[in-house]
Amino acid sequence: MAIEETATEVILTHPDNNHTAVKILKYGATVFSWTLKGKEQLWLSSAAKMDGSKPVRGGIPLVFPVFGKNTDDEHLSKLPQHGLARNSTWEFLGQVSSNPPTVQFGLGPEFANPELTKLWPLDYSLVLTVELGSEHLKTHIEVTNTSAEQLLKFNWLFHTYLRIDDVEDTMVSNLTGTTLYDQMLQTSYLDRQPVVSFHEELDRIYKQVEDDRVVQVIDKGEPVHTIRRHNLPDAVVWNPWVEKSKGMADFEPKTGYKEMVCIEPGHVHDFVQLQLGQTWEAYQLLYKDELKYQVI
């Protein structure tokens, strides 16, 4: 069976290869495993909470309606870091396609975490589509302002944890020439380095990265992950390194930072704003490809 539903998760298996599969937790609509021909592509903490008690540490958590912690907006400032989508149990809407296996999940105020909905009492509809190709994983989001009277403003981000062999052998390419905000230095600057490398905690927001830039994670000269984005102008690159990992109770093993890097396509440098009835859509596409060095 290509699609299997349990009480807490949905599992998609590709009809051409039963070792290519994706697992999605209904809590947070969080993709927590993607195996490609038997090899796991995503990093998941061994201490991740899978019981709905807190957001999942690893996989692809969904960030909405705010990235980080907002201090300016009347309602968004009341929400916890990264909003409410990853803290809510989504409705499984069913199968869209059998080949490639494709399913949808939905979230609105009627299903979202009730305590957080009280803090952010706006009307909206989210539809997440997960497509498992023989060589790719696509996550597509559609956001609609269903309010009769209010503007809907929000951030969106796919907080993708990619599995790697060794972070010190890893580089991220095709972001050179982009303005970034360095959260460690608390300053913005133009990145002139040909690649991003990792030797300490790194937390950067690359802003307004063109859609046609193909971001790649490279291990010893070989691309291990390729990321395409649509309508997601920002890319967060994050690795917590030693001390930050120690400070996160659900981050295990504490040496796990060596085997993961977050490449997070999103719209976070400013807010998406939807008038009444308007819809916004975006996606990330994860796949394998040959080395593509783009000189900008």
C-alpha positions in Angstrom: 0.0 0.0 0.0 1.5 3.4 -1.1 -0.2 5.3 1.7 -0.9 4.1 5.3 -2.6 6.1 8.0 -2.4 5.4 11.7 -3.8 7.4 14.7 -0.7 9.6 14.8 1.1 9.5 11.5 0.8 9.0 7.8 3.4 6.9 5.8 4.0 7.2 2.1 5.9 4.5 0.2 6.9 4.9 -3.4 5.4 2.2 -5.7 8.7 1.8 -7.6 10.9 1.2 -4.5 9.6 0.2 -1.1 12.8 1.5 0.5 11.8 5.1 -0.6 9.3 6.4 2.0 8.3 9.4 4.0 6.7 9.5 7.5 4.6 12.5 8.6 3.4 13.1 12.2 0.0 14.6 12.3 1.2 16.7 15.2 2.7 19.7 13.5 2.2 17.9 10.1 5.9 17.3 10.6 7.8 15.2 8.1 10.2 13.3 10.5 11.7 10.7 8.1 12.5 10.6 4.4 14.4 7.5 3.2 15.7 7.4 -0.4 16.4 3.9 -1.5 16.9 2.9 2.1 19.1 5.8 3.2 17.7 8.4 5.7 18.0 11.9 4.4 16.7 13.9 7.4 18.1 14.3 10.9 15.9 13.5 13.9 17.0 13.8 17.5 16.8 10.6 19.4 15.1 12.6 22.2 12.5 14.2 19.9 9.0 14.2 21.5 6.7 12.3 19.2 3.7 12.3 21.5 2.4 15.9 20.8 3.9 17.3 24.1 6.2 19.7 22.2 7.4 20.4 18.6 9.5 17.7 17.0 13.3 18.3 17.1 14.3 17.3 13.6 12.7 16.4 10.3 10.8 19.4 8.7 9.0 21.4 11.4 6.6 24.1 10.0 7.1 27.7 11.1 3.9 29.8 11.0 2.8 32.6 11.6 6.0 34.0 13.1 9.7 33.1 12.8 11.6 33.4 16.0 10.1 35.6 18.7 8.2 38.8 17.6 8.2 41.8 19.9 6.3 44.4 17.8 3.0 43.0 16.7 0.0 43.1 19.1 -0.9 39.4 18.6 2.2 37.8 17.1 4.3 38.9 20.1 2.1 36.7 22.4 3.0 33.6 20.5 5.9 31.3 21.4 9.0 31.1 19.2 8.1 29.9 15.6 4.4 30.3 16.2 1.6 27.6 16.4 1.7 25.4 13.3 4.3 23.0 14.7 2.4 23.0 18.1 -0.9 21.9 16.5 -2.4 18.6 15.3 -3.3 19.0 11.7 -6.3 17.3 9.9 -5.3 14.6 7.5 -7.2 15.6 4.3 -6.3 12.4 2.4 -4.6 11.2 -0.7 -4.2 13.5 -3.8 -2.2 11.1 -6.0 -1.0 7.5 -5.9 2.0 8.0 -8.2 3.9 9.9 -7.0 2.3 9.3 -3.6 0.9 12.7 -2.5 -1.2 13.6 0.5 -2.6 16.8 2.1 -3.0 18.1 5.6 -5.0 21.1 6.7 -5.0 23.5 9.6 -7.2 26.4 10.6 -8.3 28.0 13.9 -10.8 25.2 14.5 -8.0 22.6 14.6 -5.1 24.6 15.9 -3.7 24.6 19.4 -6.6 26.3 21.4 -4.4 28.1 23.9 -2.3 29.6 21.1 -5.3 30.4 19.0 -6.6 32.6 21.9 -3.3 34.5 21.6 -3.5 34.9 17.8 -7.3 35.0 17.0 -7.1 35.4 13.2 -8.9 33.4 10.5 -6.8 31.5 8.0 -6.5 28.2 6.2 -3.3 26.2 5.7 -3.0 23.3 3.2 0.2 21.3 3.2 0.9 19.0 0.3 3.6 16.3 0.6 4.7 14.6 -2.6 7.1 11.6 -2.5 8.9 11.2 -5.9 11.2 8.4 -6.8 14.1 10.8 -6.4 12.6 13.8 -4.5 10.5 15.1 -1.7 8.3 18.2 -2.3 6.5 20.1 0.5 4.1 22.7 -0.8 2.1 25.1 1.4 -1.0 27.2 0.6 -2.1 29.9 3.0 -5.5 31.6 2.6 -6.9 34.6 4.5 -10.4 33.4 5.3 -11.2 36.5 7.5 -14.2 38.7 6.6 -12.5 41.8 7.9 -8.8 41.4 8.8 -5.5 41.6 7.0 -3.4 38.4 7.5 0.3 38.9 7.9 2.7 36.1 8.6 6.0 34.4 8.2 6.5 30.9 6.8 9.5 28.6 6.9 10.3 25.0 6.4 12.8 24.3 9.3 14.5 21.4 7.4 17.1 19.3 9.3 19.3 17.6 6.7 21.4 14.5 7.6 25.1 14.7 6.8 28.2 12.6 7.6 30.4 15.2 9.2 29.6 18.9 9.5 33.3 19.9 9.3 33.5 18.2 5.9 30.3 20.0 4.8 29.8 23.2 2.8 26.7 25.0 1.5 27.0 26.6 -1.9 25.4 29.2 -4.2 24.6 31.8 -1.5 27.6 34.0 -2.2 26.8 37.6 -3.1 23.7 37.6 -0.9 23.0 39.9 2.0 22.6 38.0 5.3 21.7 38.8 8.8 24.2 37.0 11.2 22.3 36.1 14.4 25.5 35.4 16.2 27.1 38.8 15.4 23.7 40.6 15.4 24.6 42.4 12.1 23.9 42.4 8.4 26.5 42.1 5.7 27.1 40.9 2.1 28.5 37.4 2.1 31.5 37.3 -0.3 32.7 33.8 0.6 32.3 31.2 -2.2 30.8 28.6 0.3 29.4 28.4 3.8 31.6 26.2 6.0 31.1 25.1 9.6 33.6 25.5 12.4 31.5 26.9 15.2 27.8 27.7 15.9 26.3 29.3 12.8 22.9 31.0 12.5 22.4 33.2 9.4 19.4 34.5 7.5 20.2 34.9 3.8 17.7 37.4 2.5 16.0 37.7 -0.8 17.8 34.8 -2.5 16.6 34.4 -6.1 14.3 31.4 -6.8 16.8 30.2 -9.5 19.6 29.8 -7.1 20.0 26.1 -6.4 21.3 25.7 -2.8 23.5 22.6 -2.4 24.9 20.8 0.6 28.4 19.4 -0.4 30.4 16.7 1.3 34.0 16.5 0.3 33.2 17.9 -3.1 30.1 15.8 -3.7 26.6 17.3 -3.5 24.5 15.3 -1.0 21.4 17.5 -0.9 20.0 19.9 -3.4 17.3 22.4 -2.5 15.0 24.3 -4.8 12.6 27.0 -3.5 9.6 28.7 -5.0 8.2 31.9 -3.5 10.5 31.5 -0.5 13.0 34.4 -0.8 15.0 33.7 2.4 17.2 30.8 3.5 18.3 30.2 7.1 21.5 28.2 7.5 21.9 26.9 11.1 24.1 24.5 13.1 24.0 24.7 16.9 27.5 23.3 17.5 28.7 22.2 20.9 27.3 24.6 23.6 23.9 25.2 22.0 23.4 21.5 21.6 24.1 21.0 25.3 21.5 23.5 26.2 18.6 21.8 24.3 17.1 19.0 26.4 15.5 17.4 23.3 18.7 17.5 21.2 20.3 14.0 21.4 22.9 12.8 21.1 24.7 16.0 22.1 27.2 15.2 19.3 24.3 15.2 16.9 25.3 18.6 15.5 28.1 16.8 13.7 25.5 14.9 11.6 23.0 17.7 10.7 22.7 21.0 9.1 19.5 23.1 8.7 18.8 24.7 5.4 15.5 26.5 6.0 13.7 28.0 3.0 11.2 30.7 4.2 9.7 34.1 4.0 11.0 35.7 7.2 12.8 38.9 6.4 9.4 40.6 6.3 5.8 39.5 6.4 3.6 38.0 3.7 0.4 40.1 3.7 -2.9 38.8 2.4 -6.0 40.8 1.9 -9.4 39.2 2.5 -9.8 36.0 0.4 -6.2 36.1 -1.0 -4.0 33.0 -1.2 -0.2 32.6 -1.1 1.6 29.5 -2.0 5.2 28.2 -1.9 7.3 25.1 -1.9 10.6 23.5 -1.2 12.0 20.6 -3.3 14.7 18.3 -1.9 16.5 16.0 -4.4 19.8 14.7 -5.6 21.7 16.4 -8.4 25.2 16.9 -9.8 27.3 19.7 -8.6 25.9 23.1 -9.7 28.2 25.9 -8.9 26.4 29.2 -9.8 28.6 32.2 -10.2 26.5 35.3 -9.6 
